[in-house]
Amino acid sequence: MDLKLNDKTALVTGATGGIGLAIATALANEGATVFVTGRTQDKLNQAVQAIGGKAPNSKVRGVLADAATADGAAAILKAAPSVDILVNNLGIYEMKAFADIPDEDWLKLFDVNVMSGVRLSRGYFPGMLERNWGRVIFISSESGLATPAEMVHYGMTKSAQLAVARGMAQATKGTGVTVNSVLPGPTRAEAIADFLKSVSTNPDGTLAEHEAEFFEKHRSASLLQRMIEPEEIGSLVAYVASPLSSATNGASLKVEGGLVTTIA
C-alpha cells in the first residue's frame, strides 16, 4: 500500500532506538523526509545509518538535541522549522512503589514524557493549521488507560498525553490536520533485558524466562503474551501519519497486544 508520504517531512523524537527508530524507519521507507532527534552524536549517527540500511533511498537527518528541555526543543525547531508530521515519541519509565516516588521523579517524568511533546507541538501545530494539513502523534501507552500500581508516575504522564492530544484535536475541526495518540504495550527495546531482569524473581534466568514471568505476574491480561516488536508499532504510526488516515482524529489507538480489557 502506498501511504502517499513522498512529499511529506516528519520529525520523530527519541528516535535513536526502540519504538522511535522503528517509526522513523517506517516513515523513511514510505518516502518521507525524516528528522530524528537524539542526545548523543554517536547514537544519532548509528540511527541515521540504521535507517539508511533498511530504507536505502531514504532522506534522513539527525538533530542533536535533548527534546526534554526547553533549549533542546528550541534547537529542534531551528533545525527543522516546519514539518508535516510530528511524532512525540520521547519517553522514559521506571518501576517504583508509589510511596517511594520523590517529587523529583514526578517532575522528571512529566518534563520528559509530556512537556517534550507540548513544546514541539506548540512550535509546529500552528503552521500545520495554516497550511491545512498535518499530523501530530503522541506515543502514549496502555498505562495511560490502566495505570500499573508500580508505575503510577509513568501512568500519570501517559494519561496526560492523551488529554493533550484530545484537546489539540478539538482545534482541528474542519481542517486537514489530525492529532492522535498511539498506545503501545510492553515493547521489545534495547534496555528491556535489564528491565525484565530487575523485576524477575530469578535474576539468573534466561531472557525468555524473564519475559514469560513478566507476563505471568505483571501483565497477565495480555492476549499477545509476549513483547511487542517495535516494527509492529511503527507500521501503525506510519498509517496514522499518512493522508489515508484523514478520518482518524482525536483517537487513542491501542496497539498493546490486548492488554487493556475495556472495549473503548
C-alpha positions as CSV (number, residue, x, y, z in Angstrom):
1,M,0.0,0.0,0.0
2,D,1.3,3.5,-0.9
3,L,0.8,5.7,2.1
4,K,1.4,8.8,0.0
5,L,4.2,10.2,2.1
6,N,6.8,11.0,-0.6
7,D,6.3,14.8,-0.3
8,K,6.0,14.9,3.5
9,T,8.5,15.9,6.1
10,A,8.4,14.1,9.5
11,L,10.2,14.6,12.9
12,V,10.4,11.8,15.4
13,T,11.8,12.4,18.9
14,G,13.7,9.8,20.9
15,A,14.4,8.0,17.6
16,T,17.9,6.5,18.2
17,G,16.4,3.2,19.3
18,G,13.4,1.1,20.0
19,I,10.0,2.4,19.0
20,G,11.2,5.7,17.8
21,L,13.8,4.2,15.5
22,A,11.2,1.8,14.1
23,I,8.7,4.7,13.5
24,A,11.4,6.7,11.7
25,T,12.4,3.7,9.6
26,A,8.7,3.0,8.6
27,L,8.2,6.7,7.6
28,A,11.5,6.7,5.6
29,N,10.5,3.5,3.9
30,E,7.3,5.3,2.7
31,G,9.4,8.1,1.2
32,A,9.1,10.8,3.8
33,T,12.0,13.1,4.7
34,V,12.7,12.2,8.3
35,F,14.4,14.2,11.1
36,V,15.4,12.1,14.0
37,T,16.4,13.5,17.4
38,G,18.9,12.2,19.9
39,R,21.1,13.4,22.8
40,T,24.4,11.8,21.8
41,Q,26.1,12.1,18.4
42,D,27.3,8.5,18.2
43,K,23.8,7.1,18.8
44,L,22.3,9.6,16.4
45,N,24.8,8.6,13.7
46,Q,24.1,5.0,14.3
47,A,20.3,5.6,14.0
48,V,20.7,7.5,10.7
49,Q,22.9,4.7,9.4
50,A,20.5,2.0,10.5
51,I,17.5,3.8,8.8
52,G,19.6,4.2,5.6
53,G,20.4,0.5,5.7
54,K,16.7,-0.5,5.8
55,A,15.5,2.3,3.6
56,P,18.4,2.8,1.0
57,N,16.8,5.8,-0.8
58,S,15.7,7.5,2.4
59,K,16.2,11.1,3.2
60,V,17.1,11.1,6.9
61,R,18.6,14.0,9.0
62,G,19.9,13.7,12.6
63,V,19.3,16.5,15.1
64,L,21.5,16.5,18.1
65,A,19.3,17.9,20.9
66,D,17.5,16.9,24.1
67,A,13.8,17.3,23.4
68,A,13.0,17.1,27.1
69,T,14.4,20.6,27.7
70,A,13.2,24.0,26.5
71,D,16.6,24.7,25.0
72,G,16.6,21.3,23.2
73,A,13.1,22.0,21.8
74,A,14.3,25.4,20.5
75,A,17.3,23.7,18.8
76,I,15.0,21.2,17.1
77,L,12.6,23.9,15.9
78,K,15.6,25.8,14.5
79,A,17.0,22.7,12.7
80,A,13.6,21.8,11.3
81,P,11.4,24.9,11.2
82,S,8.5,23.3,9.5
83,V,7.3,19.7,9.4
84,D,4.2,17.9,8.2
85,I,4.3,15.1,10.7
86,L,5.4,15.3,14.3
87,V,5.8,12.1,16.3
88,N,6.2,12.8,20.0
89,N,7.9,9.6,21.0
90,L,10.5,10.6,23.6
91,G,9.7,8.9,26.9
92,I,11.2,7.3,30.0
93,Y,9.8,4.9,32.6
94,E,10.7,3.1,35.8
95,M,9.0,0.8,38.3
96,K,8.8,2.2,41.8
97,A,6.4,1.9,44.7
98,F,4.1,5.0,45.0
99,A,5.3,6.0,48.5
100,D,8.9,5.9,47.3
101,I,8.5,8.3,44.4
102,P,10.0,11.7,45.3
103,D,8.9,15.0,43.8
104,E,12.0,15.0,41.6
105,D,10.9,11.8,39.8
106,W,7.3,13.0,39.3
107,L,8.7,16.2,37.7
108,K,11.4,14.5,35.7
109,L,8.9,12.0,34.0
110,F,6.4,14.8,33.4
111,D,9.1,17.0,31.8
112,V,10.4,14.2,29.5
113,N,7.2,12.4,28.7
114,V,4.8,15.3,28.5
115,M,6.5,18.7,28.1
116,S,8.8,17.5,25.3
117,G,5.7,16.9,23.2
118,V,3.9,20.0,24.4
119,R,6.8,22.3,23.4
120,L,7.3,20.8,20.0
121,S,3.6,20.7,19.3
122,R,3.3,24.3,20.3
123,G,6.0,25.1,17.7
124,Y,4.7,23.1,14.8
125,F,0.9,22.9,15.3
126,P,0.0,26.5,14.2
127,G,1.9,26.1,10.9
128,M,0.0,22.8,10.2
129,L,-3.3,24.6,10.7
130,E,-2.2,27.5,8.5
131,R,-1.3,25.0,5.7
132,N,-4.4,23.0,6.3
133,W,-2.5,19.7,6.6
134,G,-0.5,18.0,9.3
135,R,-0.2,15.1,11.7
136,V,0.6,15.2,15.4
137,I,1.0,11.8,17.0
138,F,1.7,11.2,20.7
139,I,3.2,7.9,21.6
140,S,1.4,7.2,24.8
141,S,1.0,3.8,26.5
142,E,-1.6,1.4,27.7
143,S,-0.5,2.6,31.1
144,G,-2.4,5.8,30.3
145,L,-5.6,3.9,30.4
146,A,-4.8,1.2,33.0
147,T,-2.1,2.7,35.3
148,P,0.0,0.0,37.0
149,A,0.4,0.3,40.7
150,E,4.2,0.0,40.4
151,M,4.4,2.8,37.8
152,V,1.9,5.5,38.9
153,H,4.1,8.4,37.9
154,Y,4.6,6.9,34.5
155,G,0.9,6.2,34.0
156,M,0.2,9.8,35.0
157,T,2.3,11.2,32.2
158,K,0.8,8.8,29.7
159,S,-2.8,9.9,30.7
160,A,-1.6,13.5,30.4
161,Q,-0.5,12.9,26.8
162,L,-4.0,11.5,26.0
163,A,-5.5,14.7,27.4
164,V,-3.2,17.0,25.5
165,A,-3.7,15.2,22.2
166,R,-7.5,15.2,22.5
167,G,-7.6,18.8,23.5
168,M,-5.4,19.7,20.5
169,A,-7.6,17.7,18.2
170,Q,-10.6,19.9,19.1
171,A,-8.7,22.8,17.4
172,T,-8.5,21.0,14.1
173,K,-12.2,20.9,13.3
174,G,-12.8,21.3,9.6
175,T,-9.1,21.2,8.7
176,G,-6.8,18.6,7.2
177,V,-4.8,18.3,10.4
178,T,-5.2,15.4,12.8
179,V,-3.9,14.8,16.3
180,N,-3.9,11.2,17.7
181,S,-2.4,9.1,20.4
182,V,-0.9,5.6,19.9
183,L,-0.8,3.4,22.9
184,P,1.8,0.6,22.8
185,G,2.1,-2.1,25.4
186,P,5.3,-3.7,26.6
187,T,7.7,-3.4,23.7
188,R,11.0,-5.0,23.0
189,A,13.7,-2.4,23.2
190,E,17.4,-2.1,23.9
191,A,17.0,-1.8,27.7
192,I,14.2,-4.4,28.1
193,A,16.5,-7.2,29.2
194,D,17.7,-5.2,32.2
195,F,14.2,-4.2,33.0
196,L,12.8,-7.7,32.9
197,K,15.7,-9.0,35.0
198,S,15.1,-6.3,37.6
199,V,11.5,-7.4,38.2
200,S,12.2,-11.2,38.0
201,T,12.3,-13.5,41.0
202,N,15.1,-15.3,39.2
203,P,17.7,-12.8,38.0
204,D,20.0,-15.6,36.8
205,G,17.4,-16.9,34.4
206,T,17.3,-16.5,30.7
207,L,15.7,-13.6,28.9
208,A,12.9,-15.9,27.7
209,E,12.2,-16.9,31.3
210,H,12.2,-13.3,32.5
211,E,9.8,-12.4,29.7
212,A,7.4,-15.3,30.5
213,E,7.4,-14.4,34.2
214,F,6.8,-10.7,33.5
215,F,3.6,-11.5,31.5
216,E,2.5,-14.1,34.0
217,K,2.9,-11.9,37.1
218,H,2.8,-8.3,35.9
219,R,0.8,-8.3,32.6
220,S,-1.4,-11.4,32.8
221,A,-4.3,-9.7,30.9
222,S,-2.2,-9.5,27.7
223,L,-3.6,-11.6,24.9
224,L,-0.3,-11.5,23.0
225,Q,1.7,-12.8,25.9
226,R,5.0,-11.6,24.5
227,M,6.8,-8.3,24.0
228,I,5.6,-6.3,21.0
229,E,8.2,-5.8,18.3
230,P,8.9,-2.1,17.6
231,E,8.1,-2.6,13.9
232,E,4.6,-3.5,14.9
233,I,4.2,0.0,16.4
234,G,6.0,1.7,13.5
235,S,3.6,0.3,10.9
236,L,0.6,1.7,12.7
237,V,2.2,5.1,13.2
238,A,3.1,5.3,9.5
239,Y,-0.5,4.8,8.6
240,V,-1.8,7.3,11.1
241,A,0.8,9.8,9.7
242,S,-0.4,9.3,6.2
243,P,-3.1,11.2,4.2
244,L,-5.0,7.9,4.1
245,S,-5.9,8.2,7.8
246,S,-7.7,11.6,7.5
247,A,-10.9,10.3,9.2
248,T,-8.9,9.2,12.3
249,N,-8.7,12.3,14.6
250,G,-8.7,12.7,18.4
251,A,-8.4,9.0,18.8
252,S,-6.4,6.8,21.2
253,L,-5.3,3.9,19.2
254,K,-4.3,0.8,21.1
255,V,-1.5,-1.4,19.9
256,E,-0.9,-3.1,23.2
257,G,-1.5,-6.8,22.5
258,G,-5.0,-6.9,24.0
259,L,-3.7,-5.9,27.5
260,V,-6.4,-3.4,28.1
261,T,-9.7,-5.2,28.8
262,T,-12.1,-2.3,28.2
263,I,-13.9,-2.0,24.9
264,A,-13.2,1.7,24.4
